[in-house]
Amino acid sequence: MNDLTLARAVHILSVVIWMGGVTFVTLVLIPTLRRSSFRIDQLTIFHAIENRFASIARVMVLLAGISGFYMTYKLDAWGRFTQIQFFWMHAMVFVWCLFFLALFAIEPFILKNHGRIVKDRHNITNLKKTYIVHSVILVLSLSTILVSVLGAHGFFY
């Protein structure tokens, strides 16, 4: 099997799993927890499920980054970052950097006191903020996927 084909398959599979999880959390989990029947344990339930997915997401983000870097190296496509018609490559790197920072720096070091938030009963306010952040990131990510697929198939040049 061609190593470039394998790298592309790993890249797409990792993005599908990663973005599928983000979509689930944003469109299913958070809206469900915001219902009144879950008000007492909203953040406890949310963090239990999201923390489990965060481990998977970390692996997928790393695989997407490694495979994307490898494809760029193998295709010697570095020059594309200097050409406007390949803006979608910049978008992929930007989204990847956002998630890398969120999963490997912001969540473990800056947002490490989730337990205190839950104990202080800031469930509703924090879940609303979480929903807004997840919604923005989801729209940005899905838009990036759309333009990247179009770009990879020559739509912009």
Secondary structure as the mmCIF struct_conf table of DSSP 4:
data_model
#
loop_
_struct_conf.conf_type_id
_struct_conf.id
_struct_conf.beg_label_comp_id
_struct_conf.beg_label_asym_id
_struct_conf.beg_label_seq_id
_struct_conf.end_label_comp_id
_struct_conf.end_label_asym_id
_struct_conf.end_label_seq_id
HELX_RH_AL_P HELX_RH_AL_P1 ASP A 3 PHE A 24
HELX_RH_PI_P HELX_RH_PI_P1 VAL A 25 LEU A 29
HELX_RH_AL_P HELX_RH_AL_P2 ILE A 30 LEU A 33
TURN_TY1_P TURN_TY1_P1 ARG A 34 ARG A 34
BEND BEND1 ARG A 35 ARG A 35
HELX_RH_3T_P HELX_RH_3T_P1 SER A 36 ASP A 41
HELX_RH_AL_P HELX_RH_AL_P3 GLN A 42 LYS A 74
TURN_TY1_P TURN_TY1_P2 LEU A 75 ASP A 76
HELX_RH_3T_P HELX_RH_3T_P2 TRP A 78 THR A 82
BEND BEND2 GLN A 83 GLN A 83
HELX_RH_3T_P HELX_RH_3T_P3 ILE A 84 PHE A 86
HELX_RH_AL_P HELX_RH_AL_P4 PHE A 87 LEU A 101
HELX_RH_PI_P HELX_RH_PI_P2 ALA A 102 ILE A 110
BEND BEND3 LEU A 111 LEU A 111
TURN_TY1_P TURN_TY1_P3 LYS A 112 ASN A 113
HELX_RH_AL_P HELX_RH_AL_P5 HIS A 114 LYS A 119
TURN_TY1_P TURN_TY1_P4 ASP A 120 ARG A 121
HELX_RH_AL_P HELX_RH_AL_P6 ASN A 123 ALA A 152
TURN_TY1_P TURN_TY1_P5 HIS A 153 PHE A 156
#
